[in-house]
Amino acid sequence: MDRQGPGAPARTPSPIARAARAVLRGAASLKRMTDELDAAVRDLADIPAVEVISRACVMLMSSAAEKLGLADENPDASPRRDLDEARRVITALAGLVSASVEYLGPHAGPIREGLQSLQRAFREASAHPDEPGKGPGEKYTGPVY
């Protein structure tokens, strides 16, 4: 066995030892992340379904507004404008609203109004607007004029 005494020069750990330490640090980090995720899931379990659905709707509305360029002074010149992406998000929002409207209670009206405003904004932003009933999400909501 090669033991170093107090005056011996420090040895550089082998690549295998360094890799083993990195794996152990990674495992400890993964364990902390897992514990944090478990806590977040427990917290999410305490939130009423109507609030989870409402938050999801607000997130989708915000995303659609950004993708329509509505956060900028001049939406037509917005570098973030992406109508293809906006169509997808608005359609997802319409599906969620339609599927959950009975559970939304007093939140249903404002969420529906926000959805319709986004559908109208999409139509206005389009160079070639869709026919009524063919716009984003209109297969779930019906035509928006």
C-alpha positions in Angstrom: 0.0 0.0 0.0 1.3 3.4 -0.9 0.4 5.8 1.9 1.5 9.4 1.9 3.1 10.9 4.9 2.6 14.5 6.2 5.5 15.8 4.1 4.8 13.9 0.9 3.5 15.8 -2.2 -0.2 15.7 -2.9 -1.3 13.1 -5.4 -3.6 14.1 -8.3 -6.7 11.9 -8.2 -7.0 9.4 -11.0 -9.6 10.1 -13.8 -11.7 7.2 -12.4 -11.7 8.8 -8.9 -12.6 12.2 -10.4 -15.4 10.6 -12.4 -16.7 8.7 -9.3 -16.8 12.0 -7.3 -18.7 13.7 -10.2 -21.2 10.9 -10.3 -21.7 11.1 -6.5 -22.1 14.9 -6.7 -24.6 14.4 -9.6 -26.5 11.8 -7.6 -26.8 14.2 -4.6 -27.9 17.0 -6.9 -30.5 14.7 -8.5 -31.8 13.7 -5.1 -32.2 17.4 -4.1 -34.0 18.1 -7.4 -36.3 15.1 -6.8 -37.1 16.2 -3.3 -37.9 19.7 -4.6 -40.1 18.3 -7.3 -42.0 16.1 -4.8 -42.6 19.2 -2.7 -43.9 21.1 -5.8 -46.2 18.2 -6.7 -47.6 18.2 -3.2 -48.1 21.9 -3.4 -49.9 21.5 -6.7 -52.2 18.9 -5.2 -53.4 21.5 -2.7 -54.5 23.9 -5.5 -58.2 23.6 -6.6 -58.7 22.3 -10.2 -60.5 25.5 -11.2 -57.4 27.5 -10.3 -55.0 25.2 -12.2 -57.3 25.4 -15.3 -57.5 29.2 -14.9 -53.8 29.6 -14.6 -53.2 27.4 -17.7 -55.7 29.6 -19.6 -53.9 32.8 -18.6 -50.6 31.3 -19.6 -51.9 30.3 -23.0 -53.5 33.8 -23.4 -50.3 35.5 -22.6 -48.4 33.3 -25.0 -50.9 34.0 -27.8 -50.7 37.7 -27.2 -46.9 37.7 -27.4 -47.0 35.6 -30.6 -49.5 38.1 -32.1 -47.1 40.9 -31.2 -49.6 42.6 -28.9 -47.0 43.3 -26.3 -45.2 45.7 -28.6 -46.1 49.2 -29.5 -46.5 48.3 -33.1 -47.7 44.7 -33.4 -47.3 44.7 -37.2 -43.5 45.3 -36.8 -43.0 43.0 -33.8 -40.0 40.7 -34.0 -41.9 38.2 -31.9 -44.9 38.0 -34.2 -45.5 34.4 -35.3 -49.0 33.7 -36.6 -48.4 30.0 -37.1 -47.5 29.6 -33.4 -50.3 32.0 -32.3 -52.8 29.8 -34.2 -51.6 26.7 -32.3 -51.8 28.4 -28.9 -55.2 29.9 -29.5 -56.5 26.6 -30.7 -55.2 24.9 -27.6 -56.7 27.6 -25.4 -60.1 27.2 -27.2 -60.0 23.4 -26.6 -59.2 23.9 -22.9 -61.9 26.5 -22.4 -64.5 24.4 -24.3 -63.6 21.3 -22.3 -63.6 22.9 -18.9 -66.2 25.7 -19.2 -68.6 24.0 -16.8 -65.9 24.0 -14.1 -64.8 27.6 -14.4 -67.7 29.2 -12.7 -67.3 33.0 -12.5 -64.0 32.7 -14.4 -65.7 31.4 -17.5 -66.9 34.8 -18.8 -63.7 36.7 -18.7 -61.7 33.8 -20.1 -64.1 33.4 -23.0 -63.9 37.1 -23.7 -60.1 37.0 -23.7 -60.2 34.0 -26.1 -62.5 35.8 -28.4 -60.4 39.0 -28.3 -57.3 36.9 -29.3 -59.3 35.2 -32.1 -60.3 38.6 -33.5 -56.7 39.9 -33.1 -55.5 36.9 -35.1 -58.0 37.7 -37.8 -56.9 41.3 -38.0 -53.3 40.4 -38.1 -53.7 37.9 -40.9 -52.8 39.0 -44.4 -55.5 36.6 -45.7 -58.0 36.1 -42.9 -59.7 32.8 -42.4 -63.4 32.4 -43.2 -65.6 32.6 -40.2 -65.6 29.2 -38.4 -62.2 28.4 -39.9 -60.0 30.6 -37.6 -57.9 29.3 -34.7 -60.0 27.5 -32.2 -63.3 28.2 -34.0 -63.9 24.5 -34.4 -64.4 24.5 -30.6 -66.0 27.9 -30.1 -67.9 28.4 -33.2 -67.4 31.4 -35.6 -66.0 34.6 -34.1 -66.8 37.9 -36.0 
